[in-house]
């Protein structure tokens, strides 16, 4: 599951409110871990390298409000369960987006 933070909204938050949101993510990850679902979770850096026929380019995703800012890798029995888990992501409470994808085939 990838998540995207609404960057302007995040920047407008005070430090205390950001701390509350960070704790909400940590608590949610701990709950998923306690349920035996969580495999890994982390933030994604906005600095990236895009590689293609043009070679390698440096990309700054901090200016793209649609770019993923973090991920949670968790287990779910099916799509419905995965979506249900994703709907609990704290990022949704402050304007972020969640994208659920299957890993592997």
CNS distance restraints for C-alpha pairs under 8 A (distance, minus, plus):
assign (resid   1 and name CA) (resid  71 and name CA) 5.54 0.50 0.50
assign (resid   1 and name CA) (resid  72 and name CA) 5.22 0.50 0.50
assign (resid   1 and name CA) (resid  73 and name CA) 6.02 0.50 0.50
assign (resid   1 and name CA) (resid  74 and name CA) 7.71 0.50 0.50
assign (resid   1 and name CA) (resid  86 and name CA) 7.10 0.50 0.50
assign (resid   1 and name CA) (resid  98 and name CA) 6.84 0.50 0.50
assign (resid   1 and name CA) (resid  99 and name CA) 5.56 0.50 0.50
assign (resid   1 and name CA) (resid 100 and name CA) 4.39 0.50 0.50
assign (resid   1 and name CA) (resid 101 and name CA) 5.82 0.50 0.50
assign (resid   2 and name CA) (resid  68 and name CA) 5.99 0.50 0.50
assign (resid   2 and name CA) (resid  69 and name CA) 7.52 0.50 0.50
assign (resid   2 and name CA) (resid  70 and name CA) 5.90 0.50 0.50
assign (resid   2 and name CA) (resid  71 and name CA) 4.42 0.50 0.50
assign (resid   2 and name CA) (resid  72 and name CA) 6.57 0.50 0.50
assign (resid   2 and name CA) (resid  98 and name CA) 5.86 0.50 0.50
assign (resid   2 and name CA) (resid  99 and name CA) 5.08 0.50 0.50
assign (resid   2 and name CA) (resid 100 and name CA) 6.43 0.50 0.50
assign (resid   2 and name CA) (resid 101 and name CA) 7.83 0.50 0.50
assign (resid   3 and name CA) (resid  68 and name CA) 5.45 0.50 0.50
assign (resid   3 and name CA) (resid  69 and name CA) 6.01 0.50 0.50
assign (resid   3 and name CA) (resid  70 and name CA) 5.45 0.50 0.50
assign (resid   3 and name CA) (resid  71 and name CA) 5.92 0.50 0.50
assign (resid   3 and name CA) (resid  91 and name CA) 7.28 0.50 0.50
assign (resid   3 and name CA) (resid  96 and name CA) 7.07 0.50 0.50
assign (resid   3 and name CA) (resid  97 and name CA) 5.58 0.50 0.50
assign (resid   3 and name CA) (resid  98 and name CA) 4.46 0.50 0.50
assign (resid   3 and name CA) (resid  99 and name CA) 6.11 0.50 0.50
assign (resid   4 and name CA) (resid  65 and name CA) 7.66 0.50 0.50
assign (resid   4 and name CA) (resid  66 and name CA) 6.50 0.50 0.50
assign (resid   4 and name CA) (resid  67 and name CA) 6.28 0.50 0.50
assign (resid   4 and name CA) (resid  68 and name CA) 4.62 0.50 0.50
assign (resid   4 and name CA) (resid  69 and name CA) 5.09 0.50 0.50
assign (resid   4 and name CA) (resid  70 and name CA) 6.87 0.50 0.50
assign (resid   4 and name CA) (resid  91 and name CA) 7.60 0.50 0.50
assign (resid   4 and name CA) (resid  96 and name CA) 5.35 0.50 0.50
assign (resid   4 and name CA) (resid  97 and name CA) 5.05 0.50 0.50
assign (resid   4 and name CA) (resid  98 and name CA) 6.46 0.50 0.50
assign (resid   5 and name CA) (resid  10 and name CA) 7.06 0.50 0.50
assign (resid   5 and name CA) (resid  65 and name CA) 7.63 0.50 0.50
assign (resid   5 and name CA) (resid  68 and name CA) 7.62 0.50 0.50
assign (resid   5 and name CA) (resid  69 and name CA) 6.37 0.50 0.50
assign (resid   5 and name CA) (resid  91 and name CA) 6.57 0.50 0.50
assign (resid   5 and name CA) (resid  95 and name CA) 7.11 0.50 0.50
assign (resid   5 and name CA) (resid  96 and name CA) 4.48 0.50 0.50
assign (resid   5 and name CA) (resid  97 and name CA) 6.72 0.50 0.50
assign (resid   6 and name CA) (resid  10 and name CA) 6.08 0.50 0.50
assign (resid   6 and name CA) (resid  65 and name CA) 6.38 0.50 0.50
assign (resid   6 and name CA) (resid  94 and name CA) 7.71 0.50 0.50
assign (resid   6 and name CA) (resid  95 and name CA) 5.87 0.50 0.50
assign (resid   6 and name CA) (resid  96 and name CA) 5.17 0.50 0.50
assign (resid   6 and name CA) (resid  97 and name CA) 7.94 0.50 0.50
assign (resid   7 and name CA) (resid  11 and name CA) 6.05 0.50 0.50
assign (resid   7 and name CA) (resid  62 and name CA) 7.95 0.50 0.50
assign (resid   7 and name CA) (resid  65 and name CA) 6.17 0.50 0.50
assign (resid   8 and name CA) (resid  12 and name CA) 6.15 0.50 0.50
assign (resid   9 and name CA) (resid  13 and name CA) 6.42 0.50 0.50
assign (resid   9 and name CA) (resid  94 and name CA) 7.73 0.50 0.50
assign (resid   9 and name CA) (resid  95 and name CA) 7.63 0.50 0.50
assign (resid  10 and name CA) (resid  18 and name CA) 7.27 0.50 0.50
assign (resid  13 and name CA) (resid  17 and name CA) 5.96 0.50 0.50
assign (resid  13 and name CA) (resid  18 and name CA) 6.23 0.50 0.50
assign (resid  14 and name CA) (resid  18 and name CA) 6.28 0.50 0.50
assign (resid  15 and name CA) (resid  19 and name CA) 6.17 0.50 0.50
assign (resid  16 and name CA) (resid  20 and name CA) 6.39 0.50 0.50
assign (resid  17 and name CA) (resid  21 and name CA) 6.41 0.50 0.50
assign (resid  18 and name CA) (resid  22 and name CA) 6.14 0.50 0.50
assign (resid  19 and name CA) (resid  23 and name CA) 6.11 0.50 0.50
assign (resid  20 and name CA) (resid  24 and name CA) 6.17 0.50 0.50
assign (resid  21 and name CA) (resid  25 and name CA) 6.38 0.50 0.50
assign (resid  21 and name CA) (resid  90 and name CA) 7.25 0.50 0.50
assign (resid  21 and name CA) (resid  91 and name CA) 7.75 0.50 0.50
assign (resid  22 and name CA) (resid  26 and name CA) 6.32 0.50 0.50
assign (resid  23 and name CA) (resid  27 and name CA) 6.00 0.50 0.50
assign (resid  24 and name CA) (resid  28 and name CA) 6.06 0.50 0.50
assign (resid  24 and name CA) (resid  90 and name CA) 6.19 0.50 0.50
assign (resid  25 and name CA) (resid  29 and name CA) 6.11 0.50 0.50
assign (resid  25 and name CA) (resid  89 and name CA) 7.39 0.50 0.50
assign (resid  25 and name CA) (resid  90 and name CA) 5.98 0.50 0.50
assign (resid  25 and name CA) (resid  91 and name CA) 7.74 0.50 0.50
assign (resid  26 and name CA) (resid  30 and name CA) 6.15 0.50 0.50
assign (resid  27 and name CA) (resid  31 and name CA) 6.21 0.50 0.50
assign (resid  28 and name CA) (resid  32 and name CA) 6.30 0.50 0.50
assign (resid  28 and name CA) (resid  89 and name CA) 7.16 0.50 0.50
assign (resid  28 and name CA) (resid  90 and name CA) 7.43 0.50 0.50
assign (resid  29 and name CA) (resid  33 and name CA) 6.12 0.50 0.50
assign (resid  29 and name CA) (resid  38 and name CA) 7.02 0.50 0.50
assign (resid  29 and name CA) (resid  41 and name CA) 7.39 0.50 0.50
assign (resid  29 and name CA) (resid  72 and name CA) 7.97 0.50 0.50
assign (resid  30 and name CA) (resid  34 and name CA) 6.08 0.50 0.50
assign (resid  31 and name CA) (resid  35 and name CA) 6.23 0.50 0.50
assign (resid  32 and name CA) (resid  36 and name CA) 6.39 0.50 0.50
assign (resid  32 and name CA) (resid  37 and name CA) 5.25 0.50 0.50
assign (resid  32 and name CA) (resid  38 and name CA) 5.17 0.50 0.50
assign (resid  32 and name CA) (resid  74 and name CA) 7.75 0.50 0.50
assign (resid  33 and name CA) (resid  37 and name CA) 5.63 0.50 0.50
assign (resid  33 and name CA) (resid  38 and name CA) 4.67 0.50 0.50
assign (resid  33 and name CA) (resid  39 and name CA) 7.62 0.50 0.50
assign (resid  37 and name CA) (resid  74 and name CA) 5.08 0.50 0.50
assign (resid  37 and name CA) (resid  75 and name CA) 4.91 0.50 0.50
assign (resid  37 and name CA) (resid  76 and name CA) 7.19 0.50 0.50
assign (resid  38 and name CA) (resid  72 and name CA) 7.35 0.50 0.50
assign (resid  38 and name CA) (resid  73 and name CA) 6.20 0.50 0.50
assign (resid  38 and name CA) (resid  74 and name CA) 4.38 0.50 0.50
assign (resid  38 and name CA) (resid  75 and name CA) 6.61 0.50 0.50
assign (resid  39 and name CA) (resid  72 and name CA) 7.74 0.50 0.50
assign (resid  39 and name CA) (resid  73 and name CA) 5.37 0.50 0.50
assign (resid  39 and name CA) (resid  74 and name CA) 5.21 0.50 0.50
assign (resid  39 and name CA) (resid  75 and name CA) 7.33 0.50 0.50
assign (resid  40 and name CA) (resid  72 and name CA) 5.98 0.50 0.50
assign (resid  40 and name CA) (resid  73 and name CA) 5.12 0.50 0.50
assign (resid  40 and name CA) (resid  74 and name CA) 7.04 0.50 0.50
assign (resid  41 and name CA) (resid  70 and name CA) 7.56 0.50 0.50
assign (resid  41 and name CA) (resid  71 and name CA) 5.50 0.50 0.50
assign (resid  41 and name CA) (resid  72 and name CA) 4.26 0.50 0.50
assign (resid  41 and name CA) (resid  73 and name CA) 6.01 0.50 0.50
assign (resid  42 and name CA) (resid  70 and name CA) 5.68 0.50 0.50
assign (resid  42 and name CA) (resid  71 and name CA) 5.67 0.50 0.50
assign (resid  42 and name CA) (resid  72 and name CA) 6.77 0.50 0.50
assign (resid  43 and name CA) (resid  69 and name CA) 5.81 0.50 0.50
assign (resid  43 and name CA) (resid  70 and name CA) 3.85 0.50 0.50
assign (resid  43 and name CA) (resid  71 and name CA) 6.28 0.50 0.50
assign (resid  44 and name CA) (resid  68 and name CA) 7.16 0.50 0.50
assign (resid  44 and name CA) (resid  69 and name CA) 4.96 0.50 0.50
assign (resid  44 and name CA) (resid  70 and name CA) 4.75 0.50 0.50
assign (resid  44 and name CA) (resid  71 and name CA) 7.39 0.50 0.50
assign (resid  45 and name CA) (resid  69 and name CA) 7.01 0.50 0.50
assign (resid  46 and name CA) (resid  59 and name CA) 7.96 0.50 0.50
assign (resid  46 and name CA) (resid  60 and name CA) 5.65 0.50 0.50
assign (resid  46 and name CA) (resid  61 and name CA) 4.65 0.50 0.50
assign (resid  46 and name CA) (resid  62 and name CA) 5.18 0.50 0.50
assign (resid  46 and name CA) (resid  69 and name CA) 7.27 0.50 0.50
assign (resid  47 and name CA) (resid  58 and name CA) 7.27 0.50 0.50
assign (resid  47 and name CA) (resid  59 and name CA) 6.04 0.50 0.50
assign (resid  47 and name CA) (resid  60 and name CA) 4.94 0.50 0.50
assign (resid  47 and name CA) (resid  61 and name CA) 6.33 0.50 0.50
assign (resid  47 and name CA) (resid  62 and name CA) 7.66 0.50 0.50
assign (resid  48 and name CA) (resid  58 and name CA) 5.83 0.50 0.50
assign (resid  48 and name CA) (resid  59 and name CA) 5.10 0.50 0.50
assign (resid  48 and name CA) (resid  60 and name CA) 6.39 0.50 0.50
assign (resid  48 and name CA) (resid  61 and name CA) 7.33 0.50 0.50
assign (resid  49 and name CA) (resid  56 and name CA) 6.25 0.50 0.50
assign (resid  49 and name CA) (resid  57 and name CA) 5.44 0.50 0.50
assign (resid  49 and name CA) (resid  58 and name CA) 4.63 0.50 0.50
assign (resid  49 and name CA) (resid  59 and name CA) 5.77 0.50 0.50
assign (resid  50 and name CA) (resid  56 and name CA) 5.57 0.50 0.50
assign (resid  50 and name CA) (resid  57 and name CA) 5.18 0.50 0.50
assign (resid  50 and name CA) (resid  58 and name CA) 6.34 0.50 0.50
assign (resid  50 and name CA) (resid  59 and name CA) 6.55 0.50 0.50
assign (resid  51 and name CA) (resid  55 and name CA) 5.55 0.50 0.50
assign (resid  51 and name CA) (resid  56 and name CA) 4.31 0.50 0.50
assign (resid  51 and name CA) (resid  57 and name CA) 6.40 0.50 0.50
assign (resid  52 and name CA) (resid  56 and name CA) 6.54 0.50 0.50
assign (resid  60 and name CA) (resid  64 and name CA) 7.93 0.50 0.50
assign (resid  61 and name CA) (resid  65 and name CA) 7.88 0.50 0.50
assign (resid  61 and name CA) (resid  67 and name CA) 6.10 0.50 0.50
assign (resid  62 and name CA) (resid  67 and name CA) 7.73 0.50 0.50
assign (resid  75 and name CA) (resid  82 and name CA) 7.68 0.50 0.50
assign (resid  76 and name CA) (resid  81 and name CA) 5.69 0.50 0.50
assign (resid  76 and name CA) (resid  82 and name CA) 5.25 0.50 0.50
assign (resid  77 and name CA) (resid  81 and name CA) 6.23 0.50 0.50
assign (resid  77 and name CA) (resid  82 and name CA) 7.41 0.50 0.50
assign (resid  78 and name CA) (resid  82 and name CA) 6.22 0.50 0.50
assign (resid  79 and name CA) (resid  83 and name CA) 6.01 0.50 0.50
assign (resid  80 and name CA) (resid  84 and name CA) 6.10 0.50 0.50
assign (resid  81 and name CA) (resid  85 and name CA) 6.19 0.50 0.50
assign (resid  82 and name CA) (resid  86 and name CA) 6.14 0.50 0.50
assign (resid  82 and name CA) (resid 100 and name CA) 7.03 0.50 0.50
assign (resid  83 and name CA) (resid  87 and name CA) 6.07 0.50 0.50
assign (resid  83 and name CA) (resid 100 and name CA) 6.69 0.50 0.50
assign (resid  84 and name CA) (resid  88 and name CA) 6.93 0.50 0.50
assign (resid  85 and name CA) (resid  89 and name CA) 7.32 0.50 0.50
assign (resid  86 and name CA) (resid  98 and name CA) 6.62 0.50 0.50
assign (resid  86 and name CA) (resid  99 and name CA) 7.86 0.50 0.50
assign (resid  86 and name CA) (resid 100 and name CA) 6.83 0.50 0.50
assign (resid  87 and name CA) (resid  92 and name CA) 7.60 0.50 0.50
assign (resid  87 and name CA) (resid  98 and name CA) 7.77 0.50 0.50
assign (resid  88 and name CA) (resid  92 and name CA) 7.88 0.50 0.50
assign (resid  89 and name CA) (resid  98 and name CA) 7.55 0.50 0.50
assign (resid  90 and name CA) (resid  94 and name CA) 7.66 0.50 0.50
assign (resid  91 and name CA) (resid  95 and name CA) 6.75 0.50 0.50
assign (resid  91 and name CA) (resid  96 and name CA) 4.94 0.50 0.50
assign (resid  91 and name CA) (resid  97 and name CA) 6.82 0.50 0.50
assign (resid  91 and name CA) (resid  98 and name CA) 7.70 0.50 0.50
assign (resid  92 and name CA) (resid  96 and name CA) 4.90 0.50 0.50
assign (resid  92 and name CA) (resid  97 and name CA) 6.04 0.50 0.50
assign (resid  92 and name CA) (resid  98 and name CA) 7.33 0.50 0.50
